[in-house]
Amino acid sequence: MDVIEDHVRRLPPIDGRWAPGPLDPDEIERGLLEGGIAGRASHPLDNVRRNALALLEGDPDKGFGMTGLADGLDLDAILDLIEAATGAPIDRERRFGPVEIRPEPIVEAALAAGDRLAVACRERATVVLATGHPVGLAHLYHELGLLLERAGARVLRLGVGVRWFDPSVGHEWAIDHWDGLTVLTDTREPRHTHRPDAMERMLEEATPDLVVADHGFAGAAIEAGVETISIADVNDPALLVARSRGRTEHVLVFDDNVEPDAYWPVWRLLAAPVHGHGSETPRSRRMPPRSA
């Protein structure tokens, strides 16, 4: 069986909650919390702090292919960015414990990104979708690609058939696609990855108007100056740092590796502006400032 066919066969099916339509704010926020997309993040504070420190120390795995991110920053500055993006305070005195993601910032960020996607559809823009989370985020990106094509955007499949040998791991990497969704495989199965090199190779073929991606796929596009809508978890702050430096605009922060069929609220939020329903969900809710 084909690598992608075998992978898709193992994904859980999606249901009628993935149908576009008017948004019920209570239903959406309940879905975010029940699905684990919001609420207590799966990555605890010690992991969040460790990855932030690794980014500051220049670990390429945490930089997603972007340069100059850590200049002038410290741990508190990065925690400030995570705190603002999640809508929940982080106690600077703690080293361990849970990190919270509130649903309101997800709603606001997804609707804003949906507005940009609606423009892309109206302008028949070229779009690339790619994920380093080929299990958790597979349905979200795949259904988004189908929606964008139906609404007028042109979803590109770049890097078809591209392979390269990596002596550091002793095997080939291959760019592959599930319809319009790009993933990286080890030629046997799609892999979770922070690597930027797949997107770097894809952009040698063409430069899309817009990229929707995460991890190194997003980082490489941002580094190349391509407008990017990205997804980040609380323990991967590179994309938030890039936004703080004005290098990208739309970064959606939520738990990025829960069950693949649980992301229907995010898809509904992204799809709503494309279908003209975005204004029915409030966007103006903000977290209170963190106390000194």
C-alpha distance (Angstrom), angle and dihedral (degrees) to the residues before:
residue distance angle dihedral
M1 . . .
D2 3.81 . .
V3 3.84 115.2 .
I4 3.79 93.4 -118.4
E5 3.80 95.3 40.9
D6 3.78 90.2 52.8
H7 3.80 91.5 47.9
V8 3.80 94.3 48.8
R9 3.80 91.1 47.2
R10 3.82 89.0 61.4
L11 3.82 95.3 51.2
P12 3.82 117.5 99.6
P13 3.81 114.4 -107.2
I14 3.78 120.7 -105.5
D15 3.79 124.0 -126.2
G16 3.79 141.4 -152.1
R17 3.79 92.8 -68.7
W18 3.81 86.1 79.7
A19 3.82 91.5 66.4
P20 3.83 115.2 110.3
G21 3.77 120.3 -116.6
P22 3.80 145.4 115.6
L23 3.78 113.8 -30.7
D24 3.77 124.5 -117.6
P25 3.83 105.1 -158.3
D26 3.80 93.5 -152.7
E27 3.80 92.6 49.8
I28 3.80 92.2 47.9
E29 3.79 95.2 48.6
R30 3.80 91.6 44.3
G31 3.81 89.1 51.7
L32 3.80 91.9 50.2
L33 3.79 91.2 52.5
E34 3.79 97.8 40.8
G35 3.80 91.7 48.5
G36 3.81 93.2 50.9
I37 3.80 92.9 -117.8
A38 3.79 88.2 117.8
G39 3.80 128.7 22.8
R40 3.78 121.5 51.4
A41 3.80 108.1 10.7
S42 3.79 117.7 -129.0
H43 3.82 89.0 -129.4
P44 3.83 111.9 73.4
L45 3.77 125.7 -142.3
D46 3.81 96.3 -96.7
N47 3.81 89.4 57.7
V48 3.80 91.7 46.4
R49 3.81 91.4 50.7
R50 3.81 93.1 44.7
N51 3.80 93.3 52.3
A52 3.80 92.1 45.7
L53 3.81 89.8 52.7
A54 3.80 90.4 47.8
L55 3.81 89.3 53.6
L56 3.80 90.1 50.9
E57 3.81 89.4 50.6
G58 3.80 91.4 54.1
D59 3.80 100.3 -106.9
P60 3.82 102.8 172.2
D61 3.80 91.3 -148.8
K62 3.80 89.1 63.8
G63 3.81 96.3 42.8
F64 3.82 95.9 62.6
G65 3.81 91.2 -143.5
M66 3.80 96.3 -54.3
T67 3.79 122.2 128.2
G68 3.80 131.3 -143.7
L69 3.78 95.9 18.7
A70 3.80 99.4 132.2
D71 3.80 98.4 46.7
G72 3.81 109.7 129.2
L73 3.81 95.6 -5.0
D74 3.78 132.5 118.2
L75 3.79 134.3 -170.3
D76 3.79 94.3 -89.4
A77 3.80 91.0 53.7
I78 3.80 91.5 53.6
L79 3.81 92.2 45.9
D80 3.81 87.6 51.6
L81 3.81 89.1 57.0
I82 3.80 92.8 48.7
E83 3.78 91.6 46.4
A84 3.79 92.7 51.7
A85 3.80 92.6 46.6
T86 3.81 94.7 49.0
G87 3.79 95.6 41.8
A88 3.82 91.4 -131.9
P89 3.80 130.3 103.3
I90 3.81 121.7 -112.8
D91 3.79 115.1 -147.3
R92 3.79 106.1 -129.1
E93 3.80 91.2 -155.9
R94 3.81 92.9 61.4
R95 3.79 124.7 84.0
F96 3.80 97.9 179.2
G97 3.76 138.0 34.1
P98 3.81 138.6 71.1
V99 3.79 129.0 -36.0
E100 3.78 117.2 -143.9
I101 3.79 127.5 -142.0
R102 3.78 113.8 -164.5
P103 3.81 118.7 -149.1
E104 3.82 96.8 -131.8
P105 3.83 96.9 73.4
I106 3.81 90.1 47.4
V107 3.79 90.3 53.9
E108 3.78 92.7 48.5
A109 3.80 96.0 44.6
A110 3.81 93.9 45.5
L111 3.80 93.4 49.6
A112 3.81 90.9 48.7
A113 3.80 90.2 50.1
G114 3.81 88.7 46.6
D115 3.79 89.1 56.2
R116 3.81 88.5 56.3
L117 3.80 91.0 48.0
A118 3.81 90.1 51.5
V119 3.81 89.2 55.5
A120 3.80 90.1 48.9
C121 3.80 90.1 53.8
R122 3.80 93.6 48.1
E123 3.80 90.4 49.7
R124 3.82 93.5 44.4
A125 3.79 87.9 -124.5
T126 3.79 123.9 -177.7
V127 3.82 112.2 -109.7
V128 3.80 133.9 -172.7
L129 3.81 121.0 -159.2
A130 3.80 120.0 -164.4
T131 3.77 137.3 160.8
G132 3.77 138.7 -165.9
H133 3.82 87.8 -162.7
P134 3.81 100.1 68.1
V135 3.80 93.3 170.6
G136 3.81 108.2 37.3
L137 3.78 98.6 36.8
A138 3.81 99.1 31.1
H139 3.81 98.8 104.3
L140 3.80 93.3 41.8
Y141 3.79 93.6 57.1
H142 3.79 95.9 36.0
E143 3.79 94.4 52.1
L144 3.79 90.2 43.7
G145 3.80 90.2 54.3
L146 3.80 91.6 51.7
L147 3.80 90.5 48.6
L148 3.80 93.7 49.8
E149 3.79 92.7 50.0
R150 3.79 92.3 49.4
A151 3.81 89.9 49.5
G152 3.80 95.0 51.8
A153 3.81 108.2 -89.6
R154 3.79 119.8 125.9
V155 3.81 110.8 -125.8
L156 3.80 110.6 -154.7
R157 3.79 126.7 -147.2
L158 3.78 102.8 -152.6
G159 3.79 125.8 -178.7
V160 3.79 97.1 26.3
G161 3.81 107.7 179.6
V162 3.79 94.9 3.2
R163 3.81 114.3 148.7
W164 3.78 134.7 166.1
F165 3.78 136.0 -179.7
D166 3.80 117.6 -117.4
P167 3.82 111.8 -158.1
S168 3.82 91.1 -167.9
V169 3.82 90.5 68.0
G170 3.80 99.9 22.5
H171 3.80 98.6 -124.1
E172 3.76 143.4 78.0
W173 3.78 126.2 -90.7
A174 3.80 118.9 -146.3
I175 3.79 133.9 -166.8
D176 3.78 110.9 -133.5
H177 3.79 137.8 169.7
W178 3.77 141.8 -140.1
D179 3.79 97.3 -156.8
G180 3.82 101.5 -61.2
L181 3.81 97.0 -11.7
T182 3.79 117.2 99.7
V183 3.80 121.9 -148.8
L184 3.80 135.6 170.0
T185 3.79 117.6 -120.4
D186 3.78 134.6 -174.3
T187 3.87 85.0 -136.0
R188 3.82 88.6 -95.4
E189 3.81 103.9 58.3
P190 3.82 139.9 -8.6
R191 3.78 112.0 -88.1
H192 3.77 136.7 -146.5
T193 3.79 104.4 -116.4
H194 3.79 145.4 173.0
R195 3.81 91.3 -170.3
P196 3.82 118.9 128.6
D197 3.80 97.2 -164.6
A198 3.81 97.1 88.1
M199 3.80 91.8 57.8
E200 3.79 90.6 42.5
R201 3.80 88.8 57.8
M202 3.79 92.0 44.9
L203 3.80 92.0 53.5
E204 3.80 89.9 54.3
E205 3.81 85.9 67.6
A206 3.82 99.1 47.6
T207 3.80 142.3 -21.3
P208 3.80 112.4 -124.8
D209 3.78 123.9 -152.1
L210 3.80 90.8 -122.4
V211 3.80 138.8 12.9
V212 3.81 124.5 -156.4
A213 3.79 108.2 -166.4
D214 3.79 150.2 114.6
H215 3.79 140.4 -131.1
G216 3.81 115.5 4.9
F217 3.79 93.0 -12.2
A218 3.81 88.3 62.9
G219 3.79 95.2 38.1
A220 3.80 93.8 53.3
A221 3.80 91.2 49.2
I222 3.81 91.7 50.0
E223 3.80 90.8 46.9
A224 3.82 88.5 53.0
G225 3.81 91.4 51.6
V226 3.81 96.1 -110.1
E227 3.80 115.9 145.4
T228 3.79 106.6 -107.7
I229 3.79 138.9 -170.0
S230 3.79 105.8 -158.8
I231 3.79 141.1 -173.0
A232 3.80 121.3 -143.2
D233 3.79 136.3 177.7
V234 3.79 122.8 -140.2
N235 3.81 92.7 -100.4
D236 3.82 95.2 53.7
P237 3.82 105.0 65.4
A238 3.81 98.9 163.0
L239 3.79 94.2 98.2
L240 3.81 91.5 48.6
V241 3.78 89.7 51.6
A242 3.80 89.6 50.3
R243 3.80 89.4 52.6
S244 3.79 91.7 49.1
R245 3.81 88.0 55.4
G246 3.80 92.3 52.2
R247 3.80 94.3 -110.6
T248 3.81 95.2 120.3
E249 3.79 136.3 11.2
H250 3.80 113.2 -157.2
V251 3.81 118.5 58.4
L252 3.81 118.7 158.5
V253 3.78 112.7 -158.6
F254 3.80 119.4 -158.1
D255 3.79 141.2 115.1
D256 3.78 101.9 -61.6
N257 3.79 102.6 -166.4
V258 3.79 111.2 52.7
E259 3.80 123.3 117.3
P260 3.83 110.6 -43.2
D261 3.81 94.1 -127.5
A262 3.83 91.8 52.7
Y263 3.81 95.3 75.4
W264 3.79 95.6 79.4
P265 3.86 92.4 111.6
V266 3.80 91.2 57.2
W267 3.80 91.3 46.7
R268 3.81 90.9 48.7
L269 3.82 90.3 51.2
L270 3.80 93.3 48.6
A271 3.80 91.6 45.0
A272 3.81 96.6 46.4
P273 3.83 98.3 78.1
V274 3.81 90.0 46.3
H275 3.82 87.6 57.7
G276 3.79 94.8 39.2
H277 3.80 97.0 -107.0
G278 3.80 101.3 106.9
S279 3.80 98.6 101.6
E280 3.80 92.8 63.6
T281 3.82 92.8 75.9
P282 3.83 117.8 68.6
R283 3.80 116.0 -116.2
S284 3.77 103.5 -179.6
R285 3.82 100.6 82.9
R286 3.78 113.1 119.3
M287 3.78 134.9 -179.4
P288 3.81 116.5 -108.4
P289 3.80 114.0 -105.6
R290 3.81 115.8 -88.7
S291 3.78 111.5 -100.9
A292 3.78 116.3 -116.6
